[in-house]
Amino acid sequence: MAEISLTTEDIKILKSLKKFNEELRLDENKPSFSMVLMSLNQFNYSYDFFCQIMKIEKDDFSKLLLGFRNNLYEDLENTGLSEVLKVDINNIYNSMRYFIHFNDVVLLSDICFEKKSLLNDLENLQFCRDSKQIISTFFIAFDRFFVWAQAINILNERIKNSINIGQKLKKQPKHVVDIHKKGAQARKMVFELKKAKAYELYEKGKYHSYAQCAREIYLEIGVNDPRTVSNWLSEKYSKKKK
């Protein structure tokens, strides 16, 4: 295998490729490195398009995602949803034109974090003389940039579809509002069923307090906060005692 290495000029080209370049020039004598550049350029295209849809400044948004990602896992493990993390989430959603699912925010933050790390690995290859290690890192970079680009493409497509549906609904006759009324009725029905289930479980069990019962059954009946169940029980059974 011929010796493969990265020059200072290669690193400059890599570091300068921060957005999609329609006229990206590739060196045919460096096919492996050229594949990495093409893959990174494709990723930039997908991410740039996302930023255009959302009307956000790319570098500023990436900083928000990195800050959020750095706090996310540490805070959730140690203190839960901290005030700092709430501020991060609020800043991210306020910066975007359209709403996306929280899982997509986490995905984007992971991509930004791993991309930064991967670019550092590529830049450090300038001092590496192990051809096998260089090729291995090239392969990982090509694969990651390609996969991340596809993930963002899927997200972009979902956002565009949502926008198109929203625009079509705006043009519909006003009677389509009845759909929202039906949705509210359905939510009310589910709410009442959960209440009934809570009452049933409370009466079957032997609990010392409403709070104890609520802590034990709130997940079973599909409620996020045990205090909600405790309030239901208090409202119903405290009146009976009176």
N, C-alpha and C positions, 0 to 999 in steps of 0.2 A: 504494500500500500504506500502510495506517495505521501510525503509529509504534508500535513494540512495545518495551517496556522492562520491566525487573524492578525492583520496589520493595524497600525494606528488609524490609517485611513478607513479601514473596514469598520472600526469602532465608531468613528465620526459619522459614517453613513448610517449605522444602526441607531445611534443616539439622535440623529437629526430626523429620523422617520417617525414623527409624532402625529402625523395626520396622513390621510390617504393622498397618494401621489399618482396622478394619472400617467405621468411620464417617468416612472421609476426606471432607472437604468441598471441593468444587471450585468455582471461580469461573467461571460460564458466560461471563463477559466476557473470559476469558483462556483460550480453548480450547487453544492450543498449549502453554502452561505446564501446563494441567490434564492434557493427554495425557502429559507428562513425569512428573507426579506419580503418575498412574495406573500408568504403566509401572514406576516406582520402587517403588510400593506392591506391585505384583505380584512384583517381584524380591524384596522383603523377605519376602513370604509364602513363596516357595520356599526362600529361605535360612534363614528362621526354622524351617521344617519340617525342613530338613536338621539343624539344630542340635538340634531336639527329638528326632529319631531317634537322633542320636549322644550325646544327653545332655551337651551342651557349652554353655558360656556364650559367647554370640555375640561380644561385644566381645573377650574374651580369645582366642578362637579366631582372630578376624580379625587380631589383633596377631601371633599365631604365624605365620599365613600370610604376612603382610606382611614379617616378619623373614626368613622362609624365602625368599621371592621376591627380596628385596634381595640376599641372599647367593648365591642359586642361580646366576644367570648369570655374576656376577663371579667366583665361586669356580671354577666349572666351566671357565671360559676361562683362568684364571690358574694355579690350583693343583689342579684336579680336585676330587674329593670330600674337602673339608677337614674337619677335626674340628668346626669351627663348624657346617658344613652337616649333619654327622651328628647333632649335638645338636639342630638345628632339626627334622630329620626324626623323630628319636626323640620329641621333645616333642609334635609334631603327632599321631603315631600313638598315643602314650600318652594323649592327651586324648580320643580318640574311642572310643566304645563298640564299634564294629564296624570291621573292616578294609575299606579301599577301595584300588583300584589306585593306584599311585604317579602315573600319568598324571592321575588325577582330582585328586590333591593339587596337582599343578602347575597344572591348569586352575583350581581354586579360588583358588590364590594369584595367578594372572594376573587373574582376575576382581576380586579384592579390590584389587589394585594399580591396575587400570584404572578401577575404580569410584571410588576415592579421587581419581584424577586428573580424572575426568570431573565429579565433584561440585565440584571446585575451579574447573573451567572454567565451570560453571553459576553458581557464586557470583560469579565475576568479571564476569559479564554485568550485574551491578548497575551497573557503571560504563561499560557499553557503550551507545552510542546508534545503532549500526548495525543496523537492523532485519533486514537480510539475514543478518548474522553471527549474530544471536540466533536466528533461525529455523533456520539451519543447525545450530547447536549443539543446539537443541531436538530436531531430527530425529535427530541422531546419538545423543543421550541416550535418546530414546524407543526407537530401534532396539536400542541396546546393552543397556538394561535388559531389554527383551523377550527378546532372544536369550539373555542370561545366565540369565534365569528359566527358559527352556525347557531349557537345558543342565543346570541344577540339578534340574529336574523329572525329567529322564531319569535322573540319578544317584540321586535319591530312589527312583525306581521300581525301579532295579536293586537297591538296598539292601533295599527291602521284599521283593522277590522272593527274595533270598538268605536273608533272615530266615525267610520262610515255608517255603522248602525245608529250611532247617536244622531248623525245628521239626517238619516232617513226618518227617525222617530220624530224629529222636530217638524218634519213636513207632513206628518200624519194628522188626520182630523183630531179634534180635542177629545173625542170619546175614548181614545186610547188610555186616558187617565184612569178609566175603570180598572185597568190592569193593576194599577198601584193599590186601588181600594181592595181588590181581591187579594193582593199580596198581604195587605195589612190584616185582613180578616183571617187569612191562613196563619199569619204569625200569632195573632191573638188566640187562635184555636190551639196552636202548639203550646203557647204560654199556659193556657188553662189546663191542658193535659199534663204538663209538668207539675203544676200546682197539685192536681189531683193525685198524681203519683207520689208526691212528697207527703201529702196527708195520709195516704195509704200506708207508706213505709213507716211513718211516725207512729201510727196507731198499732201497727203490728209489732213494733220494737219496744224495748224497755229502756227509755232514755231518761237521763237525769235532768236534761235541759234541752231547749230548742237548739242551742248552739252546738251541743254534742251531736245531736241527730243530724243537723245540717252538715257538720264536718264529715260525717260518715256516709251520707247519701248524695251529696250535691253532684258528684261526678256521675253517679249511676243515673240520675235523672237529666243529665246534660246541662248543668248550670255552671258557669265559670266561677262564681263567687258564693261560698257557703253562706255569707251574710244575707243573700237574697232568699235562700231557703229558710233561714232563721226568722226573717221578717214575715214570710208567709205564715209560718207556724204560729208566731206570736200574735199576728192579726186574727187568725182563726180561733185558736184555742184560748187565748187570754180573754176574748169576749165571752166564751162559754163559761169560764170560771166566774166572771162577774155576774 
